[in-house]
Amino acid sequence: MGSTSSVWNIISWVFGALVFTIGVMNMVLVHPVPGIIYFLLSFIYFPPAYSLLTERFDFSIAAIVRIIMGIVIVWFTLGVSDLGDMIDKM
């Protein structure tokens, strides 16, 4: 069970970094509002921040919801948002 936990931990860190990067790129290249939203959403993927959220506010998000939300974030960023258009032009 320890190896499964460490795999999910690594995936959470990588995906948190990806959403954080999308947030920073949106703040710099597109508009601050979606950038701030992505930036804040990235913290539900970082294990220490998620554990603080769960502990402090007694609020947790199911893993499947976080996975689906992550897929939607990446899909929206690359397919629909202005940032996706900028990436295509590079």
Backbone as a ProteinNet text record, in pm:
[ID]
protein_1_A
[PRIMARY]
MGSTSSVWNIISWVFGALVFTIGVMNMVLVHPVPGIIYFLLSFIYFPPAYSLLTERFDFSIAAIVRIIMGIVIVWFTLGVSDLGDMIDKM
[TERTIARY]
81.8	0	86.1	207.5	295.4	336.6	361.2	404.2	291.2	166.7	52.7	36.4	54.1	43.8	151.8	273.1	381.1	361.3	302.9	274.3	171.2	63.2	-38.5	18.8	110.8	175	256.2	331.2	411	319.7	214.4	119.9	56.1	21.7	-37.1	59.7	185.7	285	304.1	313.6	333.9	213	94.5	-24.8	-44.7	-13.3	-18.9	75.4	195.3	291.7	241.4	176.7	121.6	11.9	-81.2	-190	-134.3	-36.4	28	94.1	163.1	228.4	125.6	15.6	-91.9	-144.6	-158.9	-205.5	-109.5	17.7	118.2	121.1	115.8	116.9	-7.3	-121.5	-242.4	-230.1	-172.4	-156.1	-65.3	39	136.5	92.3	42.9	16.9	-126.8	-224.5	-363.5	-433.1	-471.9	-546.5	-529.6	-522.7	-499	-611.5	-736.8	-847.7	-841.1	-835.2	-824.4	-693.1	-589.3	-461.2	-469.9	-536.9	-553.2	-638.8	-742.8	-828.9	-749.5	-672.3	-588.9	-485.9	-426.9	-327.3	-386.7	-505.8	-570.3	-613	-660.7	-699.2	-580.1	-462.2	-344.8	-316.9	-359.4	-329.4	-407.6	-516.2	-585.7	-509.9	-409.9	-330.4	-201.5	-148.6	-28.1	-65.1	-4.3	-43.3	-40.1	62.2	58.5	-56.2	-81.3	-189.1	-324.6	-339.7	-466.3	-490	-387.3	-403.3	-436.1	-380	-414.3	-560.5	-603.5	-742.4	-836.8	-803.4	-885.6	-888.1	-771.9	-761.6	-827.1	-799.3	-845.6	-994.5	-1042.6	-1181.3	-1271.5	-1216.2	-1291.4	-1366.2	-1292.8	-1348.7	-1255	-1307.8	-1223.1	-1293.1	-1213.9	-1263.7	-1221.8	-1316.9	-1287.2	-1180.4	-1100.1	-991.1	-1042.9	-1153.7	-1207.1	-1251.4	-1303.5	-1343.8	-1221	-1114.1	-990.1	-931.5	-939.6	-888.4	-970.5	-1101.5	-1188.2	-1167.7	-1157.2	-1135.7	-1001.4	-900	-769.7	-774.5	-844.9	-859.4	-932.4	-1036.9	-1113.2	-1026.4	-943.9	-855.8	-759.1	-694	-598.4	-671.2	-784.7	-861.9	-906.4	-957.4	-1002.8	-886.6	-774	-659	-604.7	-592.1	-533.9	-634.4	-763	-861.5	-942.8	-972.9	-1070.6	-1013	-919.5	-874.3	-779.2	-755.4	-661.9	-518.9	-487.6	-353.2	-326.3	-426.7	-412.3	-385.4	-452.3	-427.4	-285.8	-236.9	-99.8	2.1	-23.9	67.4	70.1	-46.9	-54.2	25	30.9	101	251.5	300.3	444.2	512.1
-119	0	125.3	118.1	233.3	280.2	186.8	226.7	293.4	249.1	313.2	455.1	473	605.5	698.4	648.9	733.4	765.8	674.2	702.5	813.6	804.2	910.2	1042.1	1036.6	1157.1	1224.6	1147.9	1202.8	1260.4	1186.9	1235.4	1366.4	1375.4	1498.4	1615.3	1592.9	1700.1	1745.3	1650.4	1685.1	1761.6	1712	1778.6	1914.1	1925.6	2055.8	2155	2109.2	2196.6	2236.7	2144.6	2174.9	2280.9	2264.3	2362	2495.1	2491.3	2613.4	2687.9	2614.4	2674.5	2734.4	2663.3	2716.8	2847.1	2851.4	2972.9	3088.9	3063.1	3169.2	3218	3124.8	3164	3245.9	3209.9	3288.5	3427.4	3437.7	3569	3658.8	3602.4	3681.7	3707.7	3605.5	3616.5	3651.9	3615.2	3631.4	3736.7	3699.7	3789	3739.3	3830.1	3786.6	3701.7	3725.7	3656	3504	3452.8	3306.7	3254.9	3335.6	3294.8	3274.2	3365.1	3353.7	3232.3	3207.2	3091.5	2961.9	2950.4	2830.8	2819.2	2931.3	2933.8	2878.4	2923.7	2875.4	2729.4	2689.2	2549.5	2454.4	2504.6	2417.9	2366.1	2439.3	2398.7	2276.4	2239.7	2116.4	1993.1	2013.7	1900.6	1881.6	1985.3	1970.8	1902.9	1789	1713.4	1792.8	1874.7	1949.2	2050.8	2117.6	2216.8	2148.8	2035.4	1962.7	1909.8	1861.2	1811.6	1926	2044	2161.1	2200.8	2198.5	2229.6	2131.6	2004.9	1901.7	1915.6	1944.1	1954.1	2080.6	2193	2320.4	2343.2	2312	2342	2219.5	2104.8	1979.7	1959.3	1976.4	1970.7	1889.3	1789.7	1710.3	1691.8	1671.7	1650.2	1509.3	1432.5	1294.6	1293.3	1189.6	1178.2	1178.9	1112.6	1107.8	1246.5	1327.7	1463.9	1547.5	1530	1604.1	1560.2	1432.8	1383.2	1439.9	1434.3	1487.4	1637.6	1708	1852.5	1884	1804	1825	1804.1	1700.6	1676	1791.5	1841.2	1954.3	2079.8	2102.3	2220	2214.8	2101.4	2089.1	2098	2030.8	2034.3	2176.1	2247.3	2384	2475.2	2458.4	2544.2	2524	2399.6	2373	2386.8	2364.1	2362.4	2488	2557.1	2664.6	2800.7	2805.1	2933.7	3005.7	3131.7	3214.1	3162.2	3101.4	3047.2	2933.9	2850.5	2743.6	2798.7	2909	2973	3028.1	3083.2	3136.5	3024.6	2911.2	2797.3	2745.5	2741.9	2696.2	2784.7	2914.6	3009.5	3007.7	2947.7	2947.9	2851.1
0	0	0	51.1	54.8	-83.8	-176.5	-310.2	-387.3	-366.9	-431.8	-381.3	-252.8	-193.6	-248.1	-262.8	-314.3	-462.4	-538.8	-679.6	-689.9	-610.6	-613	-564.1	-468.7	-418.2	-528.3	-603.1	-713.9	-822.1	-856.2	-957.5	-910.6	-782.5	-729.2	-740.3	-706.3	-715.5	-860.6	-951.8	-1092.9	-1146.8	-1117.2	-1168.5	-1102.5	-973.7	-906.4	-971.4	-1005.6	-1073.1	-1211.6	-1281.5	-1414	-1404.7	-1313	-1297.9	-1248	-1159.4	-1111.9	-1228.2	-1313.9	-1430.5	-1525.7	-1546.9	-1631.5	-1571.4	-1440.1	-1373.3	-1391.4	-1372.7	-1389.3	-1534.1	-1629	-1770.9	-1805.6	-1751.1	-1774.3	-1714.4	-1594.5	-1531.8	-1614.1	-1669.9	-1743.6	-1887	-1954.9	-2098.1	-2135.6	-2054.6	-2095.8	-2011.2	-1892.1	-1804.2	-1661.2	-1564.1	-1426.4	-1364.9	-1403.5	-1337.3	-1357.7	-1481.6	-1492.4	-1435.2	-1441.7	-1384.8	-1234.9	-1166.8	-1021.7	-987.2	-1066.9	-1042.5	-1058	-1166	-1185.2	-1073.8	-1036.7	-930.3	-800.9	-764.3	-642.6	-654	-772.8	-792.9	-783	-814.7	-811.1	-670.3	-569.2	-432.1	-386.9	-456.7	-418.2	-465.7	-551.4	-600	-521.4	-457.1	-375.6	-244.2	-213.2	-92.9	38.8	67.1	194.1	198.7	88.5	85.7	96	29.6	36.2	177	241.2	377.2	472.7	451.9	532.9	509.5	385.6	352.9	421.8	415.7	477.4	629.3	686.1	831.4	886.1	823.4	876.3	853.1	732.1	698.7	703.7	740.7	744.4	612.6	505	370.4	284.1	218.1	129.5	-4.6	-105.9	-241.1	-280.6	-329.1	-368.5	-477.9	-477.3	-574.1	-717.4	-742.8	-879.3	-925.2	-833.9	-868.6	-901.6	-825.3	-854.8	-988.5	-1019.8	-1148.2	-1263.3	-1252.1	-1358.3	-1373.2	-1260.6	-1266.9	-1332.3	-1304	-1367.1	-1517	-1560.3	-1704.8	-1770.4	-1705.9	-1760.7	-1767.2	-1664.9	-1664.5	-1782.5	-1803	-1913.3	-2047.3	-2059.8	-2184	-2215.4	-2115.2	-2136.4	-2173.5	-2106.9	-2132.8	-2274.1	-2315.6	-2446.9	-2560.9	-2532.3	-2640.4	-2656.3	-2548.2	-2556.4	-2520	-2428.4	-2376.4	-2472.3	-2442.1	-2519.6	-2506.7	-2393.9	-2375	-2473.2	-2498.6	-2597.4	-2735.9	-2770.7	-2900.6	-2908.7	-2798.8	-2797.6	-2813.9	-2751.2	-2762.5	-2905	-2970.6	-3108.9	-3203.6	-3176.7	-3263.9	-3245.7	-3136.8	-3111.1	-3197.1
[MASK]
++++++++++++++++++++++++++++++++++++++++++++++++++++++++++++++++++++++++++++++++++++++++++

